[in-house]
Amino acid sequence: MSATTAVFTTDTVSTSRRPSLDTQMRASLEHARRLTAMYEPSSIEVAIAWEVVDELRLAYQQQRGTVQSAFAQYCLANPDAPECRIYED
């Protein structure tokens, strides 16, 4: 039996980068969904996983310069809602 050794060069190390924010957000969303399916929705693990998703989503929006409040997002999704109507004087 022969032993194999791994040889790392500087090229291998320099090409490994930190995952993009988009990749991190997708992975954390998938993780949160899986934890929700595995555990009770009220468990600590699930709450933390969804909090990470929210934090990454906010960071992604800030990076893109499109930060909107939850109310603004609601009004975009429901423009006919009474609380979203704008009246001109």
PDB file of N, CA, C and O in Angstrom:
ATOM      1  N   MET A   1       0.832  -1.167   0.000  1.00  0.00           N
ATOM      2  CA  MET A   1       0.000   0.000   0.000  1.00  0.00           C
ATOM      3  C   MET A   1       0.887   1.245   0.000  1.00  0.00           C
ATOM      4  O   MET A   1       1.811   1.352   0.806  1.00  0.00           O
ATOM      5  N   SER A   2       0.617   2.148  -0.871  1.00  0.00           N
ATOM      6  CA  SER A   2       1.435   3.350  -0.916  1.00  0.00           C
ATOM      7  C   SER A   2       0.640   4.522  -0.367  1.00  0.00           C
ATOM      8  O   SER A   2      -0.569   4.627  -0.571  1.00  0.00           O
ATOM      9  N   ALA A   3       1.327   5.377   0.314  1.00  0.00           N
ATOM     10  CA  ALA A   3       0.683   6.569   0.883  1.00  0.00           C
ATOM     11  C   ALA A   3       0.725   7.688  -0.138  1.00  0.00           C
ATOM     12  O   ALA A   3       1.738   7.903  -0.803  1.00  0.00           O
ATOM     13  N   THR A   4      -0.368   8.386  -0.251  1.00  0.00           N
ATOM     14  CA  THR A   4      -0.403   9.525  -1.165  1.00  0.00           C
ATOM     15  C   THR A   4      -0.394  10.798  -0.344  1.00  0.00           C
ATOM     16  O   THR A   4      -0.987  10.881   0.731  1.00  0.00           O
ATOM     17  N   THR A   5       0.280  11.760  -0.872  1.00  0.00           N
ATOM     18  CA  THR A   5       0.329  13.046  -0.191  1.00  0.00           C
ATOM     19  C   THR A   5      -0.212  14.107  -1.120  1.00  0.00           C
ATOM     20  O   THR A   5      -0.037  14.045  -2.337  1.00  0.00           O
ATOM     21  N   ALA A   6      -0.856  15.057  -0.537  1.00  0.00           N
ATOM     22  CA  ALA A   6      -1.404  16.159  -1.316  1.00  0.00           C
ATOM     23  C   ALA A   6      -0.369  17.270  -1.393  1.00  0.00           C
ATOM     24  O   ALA A   6       0.250  17.636  -0.393  1.00  0.00           O
ATOM     25  N   VAL A   7      -0.196  17.793  -2.584  1.00  0.00           N
ATOM     26  CA  VAL A   7       0.750  18.880  -2.785  1.00  0.00           C
ATOM     27  C   VAL A   7      -0.055  20.110  -3.187  1.00  0.00           C
ATOM     28  O   VAL A   7      -0.777  20.091  -4.184  1.00  0.00           O
ATOM     29  N   PHE A   8       0.071  21.167  -2.413  1.00  0.00           N
ATOM     30  CA  PHE A   8      -0.628  22.407  -2.702  1.00  0.00           C
ATOM     31  C   PHE A   8       0.369  23.426  -3.209  1.00  0.00           C
ATOM     32  O   PHE A   8       1.425  23.638  -2.613  1.00  0.00           O
ATOM     33  N   THR A   9       0.027  24.039  -4.289  1.00  0.00           N
ATOM     34  CA  THR A   9       0.881  25.098  -4.806  1.00  0.00           C
ATOM     35  C   THR A   9       0.242  26.434  -4.500  1.00  0.00           C
ATOM     36  O   THR A   9      -0.915  26.492  -4.084  1.00  0.00           O
ATOM     37  N   THR A  10       0.977  27.499  -4.700  1.00  0.00           N
ATOM     38  CA  THR A  10       0.431  28.826  -4.440  1.00  0.00           C
ATOM     39  C   THR A  10      -0.688  29.162  -5.406  1.00  0.00           C
ATOM     40  O   THR A  10      -1.558  29.968  -5.076  1.00  0.00           O
ATOM     41  N   ASP A  11      -0.690  28.558  -6.606  1.00  0.00           N
ATOM     42  CA  ASP A  11      -1.773  28.799  -7.556  1.00  0.00           C
ATOM     43  C   ASP A  11      -3.100  28.275  -7.022  1.00  0.00           C
ATOM     44  O   ASP A  11      -4.135  28.920  -7.188  1.00  0.00           O
ATOM     45  N   THR A  12      -3.073  27.111  -6.383  1.00  0.00           N
ATOM     46  CA  THR A  12      -4.290  26.538  -5.832  1.00  0.00           C
ATOM     47  C   THR A  12      -4.830  27.411  -4.708  1.00  0.00           C
ATOM     48  O   THR A  12      -6.036  27.645  -4.635  1.00  0.00           O
ATOM     49  N   VAL A  13      -3.979  27.880  -3.856  1.00  0.00           N
ATOM     50  CA  VAL A  13      -4.407  28.685  -2.725  1.00  0.00           C
ATOM     51  C   VAL A  13      -4.928  30.045  -3.186  1.00  0.00           C
ATOM     52  O   VAL A  13      -5.919  30.542  -2.652  1.00  0.00           O
ATOM     53  N   SER A  14      -4.269  30.647  -4.170  1.00  0.00           N
ATOM     54  CA  SER A  14      -4.674  31.979  -4.598  1.00  0.00           C
ATOM     55  C   SER A  14      -5.990  31.978  -5.362  1.00  0.00           C
ATOM     56  O   SER A  14      -6.687  32.993  -5.376  1.00  0.00           O
ATOM     57  N   THR A  15      -6.351  30.863  -6.000  1.00  0.00           N
ATOM     58  CA  THR A  15      -7.600  30.829  -6.744  1.00  0.00           C
ATOM     59  C   THR A  15      -8.807  30.537  -5.862  1.00  0.00           C
ATOM     60  O   THR A  15      -9.941  30.770  -6.282  1.00  0.00           O
ATOM     61  N   SER A  16      -8.591  30.035  -4.655  1.00  0.00           N
ATOM     62  CA  SER A  16      -9.731  29.793  -3.783  1.00  0.00           C
ATOM     63  C   SER A  16     -10.140  31.115  -3.144  1.00  0.00           C
ATOM     64  O   SER A  16      -9.384  31.724  -2.387  1.00  0.00           O
ATOM     65  N   ARG A  17     -11.340  31.533  -3.468  1.00  0.00           N
ATOM     66  CA  ARG A  17     -11.853  32.807  -2.973  1.00  0.00           C
ATOM     67  C   ARG A  17     -13.025  32.559  -2.062  1.00  0.00           C
ATOM     68  O   ARG A  17     -13.588  31.467  -2.001  1.00  0.00           O
ATOM     69  N   ARG A  18     -13.364  33.594  -1.369  1.00  0.00           N
ATOM     70  CA  ARG A  18     -14.547  33.556  -0.530  1.00  0.00           C
ATOM     71  C   ARG A  18     -15.776  33.563  -1.438  1.00  0.00           C
ATOM     72  O   ARG A  18     -15.805  34.299  -2.424  1.00  0.00           O
ATOM     73  N   PRO A  19     -16.791  32.753  -1.120  1.00  0.00           N
ATOM     74  CA  PRO A  19     -17.985  32.722  -1.972  1.00  0.00           C
ATOM     75  C   PRO A  19     -18.638  34.106  -2.052  1.00  0.00           C
ATOM     76  O   PRO A  19     -18.583  34.890  -1.105  1.00  0.00           O
ATOM     77  N   SER A  20     -19.246  34.382  -3.183  1.00  0.00           N
ATOM     78  CA  SER A  20     -19.906  35.670  -3.359  1.00  0.00           C
ATOM     79  C   SER A  20     -21.096  35.779  -2.416  1.00  0.00           C
ATOM     80  O   SER A  20     -21.577  34.778  -1.885  1.00  0.00           O
ATOM     81  N   LEU A  21     -21.556  36.990  -2.220  1.00  0.00           N
ATOM     82  CA  LEU A  21     -22.696  37.232  -1.339  1.00  0.00           C
ATOM     83  C   LEU A  21     -23.934  36.525  -1.871  1.00  0.00           C
ATOM     84  O   LEU A  21     -24.740  36.003  -1.101  1.00  0.00           O
ATOM     85  N   ASP A  22     -24.080  36.512  -3.180  1.00  0.00           N
ATOM     86  CA  ASP A  22     -25.215  35.827  -3.799  1.00  0.00           C
ATOM     87  C   ASP A  22     -25.165  34.332  -3.514  1.00  0.00           C
ATOM     88  O   ASP A  22     -26.190  33.725  -3.200  1.00  0.00           O
ATOM     89  N   THR A  23     -23.986  33.737  -3.619  1.00  0.00           N
ATOM     90  CA  THR A  23     -23.819  32.312  -3.339  1.00  0.00           C
ATOM     91  C   THR A  23     -24.084  32.010  -1.871  1.00  0.00           C
ATOM     92  O   THR A  23     -24.728  31.013  -1.544  1.00  0.00           O
ATOM     93  N   GLN A  24     -23.593  32.864  -0.993  1.00  0.00           N
ATOM     94  CA  GLN A  24     -23.832  32.678   0.440  1.00  0.00           C
ATOM     95  C   GLN A  24     -25.322  32.770   0.757  1.00  0.00           C
ATOM     96  O   GLN A  24     -25.843  31.999   1.563  1.00  0.00           O
ATOM     97  N   MET A  25     -26.002  33.718   0.115  1.00  0.00           N
ATOM     98  CA  MET A  25     -27.428  33.895   0.369  1.00  0.00           C
ATOM     99  C   MET A  25     -28.216  32.674  -0.100  1.00  0.00           C
ATOM    100  O   MET A  25     -29.112  32.210   0.605  1.00  0.00           O
ATOM    101  N   ARG A  26     -27.897  32.158  -1.264  1.00  0.00           N
ATOM    102  CA  ARG A  26     -28.595  30.978  -1.775  1.00  0.00           C
ATOM    103  C   ARG A  26     -28.353  29.764  -0.882  1.00  0.00           C
ATOM    104  O   ARG A  26     -29.277  29.000  -0.599  1.00  0.00           O
ATOM    105  N   ALA A  27     -27.116  29.591  -0.441  1.00  0.00           N
ATOM    106  CA  ALA A  27     -26.787  28.456   0.430  1.00  0.00           C
ATOM    107  C   ALA A  27     -27.484  28.569   1.777  1.00  0.00           C
ATOM    108  O   ALA A  27     -27.987  27.575   2.302  1.00  0.00           O
ATOM    109  N   SER A  28     -27.517  29.770   2.336  1.00  0.00           N
ATOM    110  CA  SER A  28     -28.168  29.935   3.641  1.00  0.00           C
ATOM    111  C   SER A  28     -29.674  29.769   3.522  1.00  0.00           C
ATOM    112  O   SER A  28     -30.311  29.270   4.450  1.00  0.00           O
ATOM    113  N   LEU A  29     -30.252  30.175   2.404  1.00  0.00           N
ATOM    114  CA  LEU A  29     -31.685  29.981   2.181  1.00  0.00           C
ATOM    115  C   LEU A  29     -32.019  28.495   2.085  1.00  0.00           C
ATOM    116  O   LEU A  29     -33.002  28.038   2.669  1.00  0.00           O
ATOM    117  N   GLU A  30     -31.217  27.753   1.362  1.00  0.00           N
ATOM    118  CA  GLU A  30     -31.420  26.311   1.260  1.00  0.00           C
ATOM    119  C   GLU A  30     -31.246  25.635   2.622  1.00  0.00           C
ATOM    120  O   GLU A  30     -32.002  24.728   2.970  1.00  0.00           O
ATOM    121  N   HIS A  31     -30.255  26.078   3.382  1.00  0.00           N
ATOM    122  CA  HIS A  31     -30.027  25.534   4.728  1.00  0.00           C
ATOM    123  C   HIS A  31     -31.225  25.809   5.633  1.00  0.00           C
ATOM    124  O   HIS A  31     -31.673  24.924   6.361  1.00  0.00           O
ATOM    125  N   ALA A  32     -31.739  27.027   5.587  1.00  0.00           N
ATOM    126  CA  ALA A  32     -32.890  27.382   6.423  1.00  0.00           C
ATOM    127  C   ALA A  32     -34.119  26.563   6.033  1.00  0.00           C
ATOM    128  O   ALA A  32     -34.876  26.130   6.902  1.00  0.00           O
ATOM    129  N   ARG A  33     -34.316  26.354   4.757  1.00  0.00           N
ATOM    130  CA  ARG A  33     -35.463  25.549   4.306  1.00  0.00           C
ATOM    131  C   ARG A  33     -35.345  24.109   4.786  1.00  0.00           C
ATOM    132  O   ARG A  33     -36.329  23.509   5.218  1.00  0.00           O
ATOM    133  N   ARG A  34     -34.137  23.557   4.708  1.00  0.00           N
ATOM    134  CA  ARG A  34     -33.938  22.174   5.157  1.00  0.00           C
ATOM    135  C   ARG A  34     -34.138  22.043   6.668  1.00  0.00           C
ATOM    136  O   ARG A  34     -34.752  21.086   7.140  1.00  0.00           O
ATOM    137  N   LEU A  35     -33.617  23.011   7.418  1.00  0.00           N
ATOM    138  CA  LEU A  35     -33.812  22.961   8.869  1.00  0.00           C
ATOM    139  C   LEU A  35     -35.283  23.088   9.232  1.00  0.00           C
ATOM    140  O   LEU A  35     -35.749  22.437  10.167  1.00  0.00           O
ATOM    141  N   THR A  36     -36.022  23.925   8.497  1.00  0.00           N
ATOM    142  CA  THR A  36     -37.450  24.080   8.751  1.00  0.00           C
ATOM    143  C   THR A  36     -38.176  22.771   8.501  1.00  0.00           C
ATOM    144  O   THR A  36     -39.103  22.429   9.235  1.00  0.00           O
ATOM    145  N   ALA A  37     -37.768  22.033   7.475  1.00  0.00           N
ATOM    146  CA  ALA A  37     -38.387  20.744   7.180  1.00  0.00           C
ATOM    147  C   ALA A  37     -38.019  19.686   8.224  1.00  0.00           C
ATOM    148  O   ALA A  37     -38.813  18.792   8.514  1.00  0.00           O
ATOM    149  N   MET A  38     -36.814  19.792   8.783  1.00  0.00           N
ATOM    150  CA  MET A  38     -36.346  18.791   9.740  1.00  0.00           C
ATOM    151  C   MET A  38     -36.861  19.023  11.157  1.00  0.00           C
ATOM    152  O   MET A  38     -37.204  18.072  11.859  1.00  0.00           O
ATOM    153  N   TYR A  39     -36.914  20.278  11.576  1.00  0.00           N
ATOM    154  CA  TYR A  39     -37.270  20.614  12.949  1.00  0.00           C
ATOM    155  C   TYR A  39     -38.581  21.381  12.986  1.00  0.00           C
ATOM    156  O   TYR A  39     -39.166  21.703  11.952  1.00  0.00           O
ATOM    157  N   GLU A  40     -39.020  21.661  14.188  1.00  0.00           N
ATOM    158  CA  GLU A  40     -40.202  22.499  14.362  1.00  0.00           C
ATOM    159  C   GLU A  40     -39.867  23.920  13.930  1.00  0.00           C
ATOM    160  O   GLU A  40     -38.754  24.389  14.167  1.00  0.00           O
ATOM    161  N   PRO A  41     -40.814  24.610  13.301  1.00  0.00           N
ATOM    162  CA  PRO A  41     -40.541  25.993  12.873  1.00  0.00           C
ATOM    163  C   PRO A  41     -40.196  26.928  14.036  1.00  0.00           C
ATOM    164  O   PRO A  41     -39.578  27.971  13.822  1.00  0.00           O
ATOM    165  N   SER A  42     -40.585  26.572  15.251  1.00  0.00           N
ATOM    166  CA  SER A  42     -40.306  27.430  16.396  1.00  0.00           C
ATOM    167  C   SER A  42     -38.994  27.094  17.105  1.00  0.00           C
ATOM    168  O   SER A  42     -38.713  27.646  18.169  1.00  0.00           O
ATOM    169  N   SER A  43     -38.182  26.193  16.531  1.00  0.00           N
ATOM    170  CA  SER A  43     -36.931  25.816  17.190  1.00  0.00           C
ATOM    171  C   SER A  43     -35.877  26.913  17.019  1.00  0.00           C
ATOM    172  O   SER A  43     -35.951  27.733  16.104  1.00  0.00           O
ATOM    173  N   ILE A  44     -34.917  26.903  17.902  1.00  0.00           N
ATOM    174  CA  ILE A  44     -33.842  27.900  17.899  1.00  0.00           C
ATOM    175  C   ILE A  44     -33.013  27.795  16.624  1.00  0.00           C
ATOM    176  O   ILE A  44     -32.657  28.812  16.030  1.00  0.00           O
ATOM    177  N   GLU A  45     -32.703  26.567  16.199  1.00  0.00           N
ATOM    178  CA  GLU A  45     -31.886  26.375  15.003  1.00  0.00           C
ATOM    179  C   GLU A  45     -32.530  26.996  13.774  1.00  0.00           C
ATOM    180  O   GLU A  45     -31.855  27.629  12.962  1.00  0.00           O
ATOM    181  N   VAL A  46     -33.836  26.814  13.640  1.00  0.00           N
ATOM    182  CA  VAL A  46     -34.572  27.358  12.498  1.00  0.00           C
ATOM    183  C   VAL A  46     -34.599  28.880  12.563  1.00  0.00           C
ATOM    184  O   VAL A  46     -34.409  29.552  11.549  1.00  0.00           O
ATOM    185  N   ALA A  47     -34.833  29.419  13.750  1.00  0.00           N
ATOM    186  CA  ALA A  47     -34.875  30.878  13.903  1.00  0.00           C
ATOM    187  C   ALA A  47     -33.528  31.513  13.541  1.00  0.00           C
ATOM    188  O   ALA A  47     -33.481  32.545  12.871  1.00  0.00           O
ATOM    189  N   ILE A  48     -32.457  30.900  13.980  1.00  0.00           N
ATOM    190  CA  ILE A  48     -31.122  31.429  13.677  1.00  0.00           C
ATOM    191  C   ILE A  48     -30.841  31.335  12.181  1.00  0.00           C
ATOM    192  O   ILE A  48     -30.287  32.263  11.592  1.00  0.00           O
ATOM    193  N   ALA A  49     -31.218  30.229  11.573  1.00  0.00           N
ATOM    194  CA  ALA A  49     -30.985  30.057  10.131  1.00  0.00           C
ATOM    195  C   ALA A  49     -31.729  31.117   9.330  1.00  0.00           C
ATOM    196  O   ALA A  49     -31.172  31.673   8.384  1.00  0.00           O
ATOM    197  N   TRP A  50     -32.971  31.407   9.688  1.00  0.00           N
ATOM    198  CA  TRP A  50     -33.732  32.433   8.959  1.00  0.00           C
ATOM    199  C   TRP A  50     -33.216  33.831   9.252  1.00  0.00           C
ATOM    200  O   TRP A  50     -33.305  34.719   8.403  1.00  0.00           O
ATOM    201  N   GLU A  51     -32.679  34.032  10.446  1.00  0.00           N
ATOM    202  CA  GLU A  51     -32.079  35.335  10.758  1.00  0.00           C
ATOM    203  C   GLU A  51     -30.838  35.570   9.894  1.00  0.00           C
ATOM    204  O   GLU A  51     -30.597  36.689   9.439  1.00  0.00           O
ATOM    205  N   VAL A  52     -30.065  34.530   9.673  1.00  0.00           N
ATOM    206  CA  VAL A  52     -28.895  34.635   8.791  1.00  0.00           C
ATOM    207  C   VAL A  52     -29.337  34.983   7.369  1.00  0.00           C
ATOM    208  O   VAL A  52     -28.711  35.807   6.701  1.00  0.00           O
ATOM    209  N   VAL A  53     -30.416  34.350   6.912  1.00  0.00           N
ATOM    210  CA  VAL A  53     -30.951  34.659   5.579  1.00  0.00           C
ATOM    211  C   VAL A  53     -31.339  36.130   5.492  1.00  0.00           C
ATOM    212  O   VAL A  53     -31.018  36.801   4.511  1.00  0.00           O
ATOM    213  N   ASP A  54     -32.027  36.634   6.516  1.00  0.00           N
ATOM    214  CA  ASP A  54     -32.434  38.047   6.519  1.00  0.00           C
ATOM    215  C   ASP A  54     -31.235  38.984   6.509  1.00  0.00           C
ATOM    216  O   ASP A  54     -31.237  39.991   5.801  1.00  0.00           O
ATOM    217  N   GLU A  55     -30.216  38.658   7.291  1.00  0.00           N
ATOM    218  CA  GLU A  55     -29.013  39.500   7.342  1.00  0.00           C
ATOM    219  C   GLU A  55     -28.289  39.511   5.996  1.00  0.00           C
ATOM    220  O   GLU A  55     -27.846  40.562   5.532  1.00  0.00           O
ATOM    221  N   LEU A  56     -28.171  38.349   5.379  1.00  0.00           N
ATOM    222  CA  LEU A  56     -27.511  38.279   4.071  1.00  0.00           C
ATOM    223  C   LEU A  56     -28.331  38.990   2.996  1.00  0.00           C
ATOM    224  O   LEU A  56     -27.771  39.628   2.105  1.00  0.00           O
ATOM    225  N   ARG A  57     -29.648  38.879   3.080  1.00  0.00           N
ATOM    226  CA  ARG A  57     -30.511  39.572   2.119  1.00  0.00           C
ATOM    227  C   ARG A  57     -30.353  41.081   2.258  1.00  0.00           C
ATOM    228  O   ARG A  57     -30.288  41.793   1.255  1.00  0.00           O
ATOM    229  N   LEU A  58     -30.292  41.569   3.484  1.00  0.00           N
ATOM    230  CA  LEU A  58     -30.100  42.998   3.713  1.00  0.00           C
ATOM    231  C   LEU A  58     -28.736  43.445   3.193  1.00  0.00           C
ATOM    232  O   LEU A  58     -28.628  44.500   2.568  1.00  0.00           O
ATOM    233  N   ALA A  59     -27.697  42.653   3.446  1.00  0.00           N
ATOM    234  CA  ALA A  59     -26.360  42.990   2.951  1.00  0.00           C
ATOM    235  C   ALA A  59     -26.331  42.997   1.428  1.00  0.00           C
ATOM    236  O   ALA A  59     -25.685  43.850   0.821  1.00  0.00           O
ATOM    237  N   TYR A  60     -27.028  42.050   0.814  1.00  0.00           N
ATOM    238  CA  TYR A  60     -27.090  41.979  -0.648  1.00  0.00           C
ATOM    239  C   TYR A  60     -27.796  43.212  -1.209  1.00  0.00           C
ATOM    240  O   TYR A  60     -27.348  43.792  -2.198  1.00  0.00           O
ATOM    241  N   GLN A  61     -28.896  43.609  -0.578  1.00  0.00           N
ATOM    242  CA  GLN A  61     -29.628  44.791  -1.032  1.00  0.00           C
ATOM    243  C   GLN A  61     -28.802  46.058  -0.835  1.00  0.00           C
ATOM    244  O   GLN A  61     -28.818  46.948  -1.685  1.00  0.00           O
ATOM    245  N   GLN A  62     -28.090  46.141   0.267  1.00  0.00           N
ATOM    246  CA  GLN A  62     -27.246  47.307   0.500  1.00  0.00           C
ATOM    247  C   GLN A  62     -26.120  47.372  -0.517  1.00  0.00           C
ATOM    248  O   GLN A  62     -25.743  48.456  -0.961  1.00  0.00           O
ATOM    249  N   GLN A  63     -25.588  46.234  -0.883  1.00  0.00           N
ATOM    250  CA  GLN A  63     -24.519  46.181  -1.874  1.00  0.00           C
ATOM    251  C   GLN A  63     -25.030  46.657  -3.231  1.00  0.00           C
ATOM    252  O   GLN A  63     -24.314  47.333  -3.970  1.00  0.00           O
ATOM    253  N   ARG A  64     -26.247  46.307  -3.547  1.00  0.00           N
ATOM    254  CA  ARG A  64     -26.836  46.713  -4.819  1.00  0.00           C
ATOM    255  C   ARG A  64     -27.451  48.106  -4.747  1.00  0.00           C
ATOM    256  O   ARG A  64     -27.804  48.679  -5.778  1.00  0.00           O
ATOM    257  N   GLY A  65     -27.583  48.655  -3.549  1.00  0.00           N
ATOM    258  CA  GLY A  65     -28.146  49.989  -3.387  1.00  0.00           C
ATOM    259  C   GLY A  65     -29.653  50.024  -3.488  1.00  0.00           C
ATOM    260  O   GLY A  65     -30.220  51.065  -3.821  1.00  0.00           O
ATOM    261  N   THR A  66     -30.318  48.922  -3.212  1.00  0.00           N
ATOM    262  CA  THR A  66     -31.765  48.848  -3.325  1.00  0.00           C
ATOM    263  C   THR A  66     -32.424  48.484  -1.999  1.00  0.00           C
ATOM    264  O   THR A  66     -33.270  47.590  -1.958  1.00  0.00           O
ATOM    265  N   VAL A  67     -32.062  49.143  -0.946  1.00  0.00           N
ATOM    266  CA  VAL A  67     -32.641  48.843   0.355  1.00  0.00           C
ATOM    267  C   VAL A  67     -34.013  49.504   0.446  1.00  0.00           C
ATOM    268  O   VAL A  67     -34.135  50.717   0.276  1.00  0.00           O
ATOM    269  N   GLN A  68     -35.034  48.710   0.712  1.00  0.00           N
ATOM    270  CA  GLN A  68     -36.389  49.209   0.867  1.00  0.00           C
ATOM    271  C   GLN A  68     -36.947  48.696   2.184  1.00  0.00           C
ATOM    272  O   GLN A  68     -36.588  47.617   2.656  1.00  0.00           O
ATOM    273  N   SER A  69     -37.822  49.486   2.758  1.00  0.00           N
ATOM    274  CA  SER A  69     -38.450  49.045   3.993  1.00  0.00           C
ATOM    275  C   SER A  69     -39.434  47.919   3.688  1.00  0.00           C
ATOM    276  O   SER A  69     -39.815  47.704   2.537  1.00  0.00           O
ATOM    277  N   ALA A  70     -39.831  47.216   4.720  1.00  0.00           N
ATOM    278  CA  ALA A  70     -40.797  46.136   4.553  1.00  0.00           C
ATOM    279  C   ALA A  70     -42.125  46.700   4.045  1.00  0.00           C
ATOM    280  O   ALA A  70     -42.812  46.059   3.250  1.00  0.00           O
ATOM    281  N   PHE A  71     -42.482  47.902   4.507  1.00  0.00           N
ATOM    282  CA  PHE A  71     -43.716  48.530   4.050  1.00  0.00           C
ATOM    283  C   PHE A  71     -43.641  48.864   2.564  1.00  0.00           C
ATOM    284  O   PHE A  71     -44.613  48.659   1.837  1.00  0.00           O
ATOM    285  N   ALA A  72     -42.509  49.372   2.108  1.00  0.00           N
ATOM    286  CA  ALA A  72     -42.340  49.692   0.689  1.00  0.00           C
ATOM    287  C   ALA A  72     -42.415  48.425  -0.156  1.00  0.00           C
ATOM    288  O   ALA A  72     -43.002  48.442  -1.238  1.00  0.00           O
ATOM    289  N   GLN A  73     -41.836  47.338   0.317  1.00  0.00           N
ATOM    290  CA  GLN A  73     -41.911  46.068  -0.401  1.00  0.00           C
ATOM    291  C   GLN A  73     -43.353  45.576  -0.456  1.00  0.00           C
ATOM    292  O   GLN A  73     -43.798  45.057  -1.480  1.00  0.00           O
ATOM    293  N   TYR A  74     -44.080  45.739   0.648  1.00  0.00           N
ATOM    294  CA  TYR A  74     -45.490  45.339   0.702  1.00  0.00           C
ATOM    295  C   TYR A  74     -46.305  46.137  -0.304  1.00  0.00           C
ATOM    296  O   TYR A  74     -47.141  45.576  -1.014  1.00  0.00           O
ATOM    297  N   CYS A  75     -46.068  47.442  -0.370  1.00  0.00           N
ATOM    298  CA  CYS A  75     -46.819  48.295  -1.287  1.00  0.00           C
ATOM    299  C   CYS A  75     -46.491  47.981  -2.746  1.00  0.00           C
ATOM    300  O   CYS A  75     -47.356  48.094  -3.615  1.00  0.00           O
ATOM    301  N   LEU A  76     -45.261  47.592  -3.013  1.00  0.00           N
ATOM    302  CA  LEU A  76     -44.922  47.183  -4.378  1.00  0.00           C
ATOM    303  C   LEU A  76     -45.660  45.906  -4.763  1.00  0.00           C
ATOM    304  O   LEU A  76     -46.087  45.748  -5.907  1.00  0.00           O
ATOM    305  N   ALA A  77     -45.804  45.009  -3.818  1.00  0.00           N
ATOM    306  CA  ALA A  77     -46.489  43.745  -4.076  1.00  0.00           C
ATOM    307  C   ALA A  77     -48.010  43.906  -4.075  1.00  0.00           C
ATOM    308  O   ALA A  77     -48.715  43.150  -4.743  1.00  0.00           O
ATOM    309  N   ASN A  78     -48.518  44.897  -3.320  1.00  0.00           N
ATOM    310  CA  ASN A  78     -49.968  45.113  -3.173  1.00  0.00           C
ATOM    311  C   ASN A  78     -50.312  46.582  -3.398  1.00  0.00           C
ATOM    312  O   ASN A  78     -50.661  47.272  -2.440  1.00  0.00           O
ATOM    313  N   PRO A  79     -50.225  47.079  -4.615  1.00  0.00           N
ATOM    314  CA  PRO A  79     -50.439  48.505  -4.850  1.00  0.00           C
ATOM    315  C   PRO A  79     -51.874  48.970  -4.576  1.00  0.00           C
ATOM    316  O   PRO A  79     -52.097  50.160  -4.355  1.00  0.00           O
ATOM    317  N   ASP A  80     -52.844  48.058  -4.586  1.00  0.00           N
ATOM    318  CA  ASP A  80     -54.236  48.438  -4.354  1.00  0.00           C
ATOM    319  C   ASP A  80     -54.639  48.392  -2.889  1.00  0.00           C
ATOM    320  O   ASP A  80     -55.789  48.683  -2.562  1.00  0.00           O
ATOM    321  N   ALA A  81     -53.731  48.037  -2.012  1.00  0.00           N
ATOM    322  CA  ALA A  81     -54.050  47.991  -0.588  1.00  0.00           C
ATOM    323  C   ALA A  81     -54.363  49.397  -0.087  1.00  0.00           C
ATOM    324  O   ALA A  81     -53.692  50.349  -0.484  1.00  0.00           O
ATOM    325  N   PRO A  82     -55.369  49.548   0.776  1.00  0.00           N
ATOM    326  CA  PRO A  82     -55.769  50.891   1.239  1.00  0.00           C
ATOM    327  C   PRO A  82     -54.624  51.686   1.878  1.00  0.00           C
ATOM    328  O   PRO A  82     -54.532  52.901   1.701  1.00  0.00           O
ATOM    329  N   GLU A  83     -53.756  50.993   2.619  1.00  0.00           N
ATOM    330  CA  GLU A  83     -52.669  51.712   3.287  1.00  0.00           C
ATOM    331  C   GLU A  83     -51.572  52.149   2.330  1.00  0.00           C
ATOM    332  O   GLU A  83     -50.704  52.944   2.694  1.00  0.00           O
ATOM    333  N   CYS A  84     -51.610  51.631   1.108  1.00  0.00           N
ATOM    334  CA  CYS A  84     -50.565  51.976   0.122  1.00  0.00           C
ATOM    335  C   CYS A  84     -51.019  53.035  -0.885  1.00  0.00           C
ATOM    336  O   CYS A  84     -50.225  53.482  -1.712  1.00  0.00           O
ATOM    337  N   ARG A  85     -52.255  53.428  -0.822  1.00  0.00           N
ATOM    338  CA  ARG A  85     -52.751  54.404  -1.776  1.00  0.00           C
ATOM    339  C   ARG A  85     -52.202  55.787  -1.460  1.00  0.00           C
ATOM    340  O   ARG A  85     -52.082  56.181  -0.300  1.00  0.00           O
ATOM    341  N   ILE A  86     -51.876  56.503  -2.508  1.00  0.00           N
ATOM    342  CA  ILE A  86     -51.372  57.858  -2.366  1.00  0.00           C
ATOM    343  C   ILE A  86     -52.407  58.809  -2.940  1.00  0.00           C
ATOM    344  O   ILE A  86     -52.826  58.672  -4.089  1.00  0.00           O
ATOM    345  N   TYR A  87     -52.811  59.764  -2.134  1.00  0.00           N
ATOM    346  CA  TYR A  87     -53.812  60.733  -2.566  1.00  0.00           C
ATOM    347  C   TYR A  87     -53.144  62.063  -2.810  1.00  0.00           C
ATOM    348  O   TYR A  87     -52.374  62.543  -1.978  1.00  0.00           O
ATOM    349  N   GLU A  88     -53.434  62.654  -3.941  1.00  0.00           N
ATOM    350  CA  GLU A  88     -52.902  63.980  -4.271  1.00  0.00           C
ATOM    351  C   GLU A  88     -53.902  65.018  -3.803  1.00  0.00           C
ATOM    352  O   GLU A  88     -55.111  64.811  -3.917  1.00  0.00           O
ATOM    353  N   ASP A  89     -53.415  66.132  -3.279  1.00  0.00           N
ATOM    354  CA  ASP A  89     -54.300  67.234  -2.852  1.00  0.00           C
ATOM    355  C   ASP A  89     -54.665  68.115  -4.005  1.00  0.00           C
ATOM    356  O   ASP A  89     -55.400  69.088  -3.831  1.00  0.00           O
TER     357      ASP A  89
END
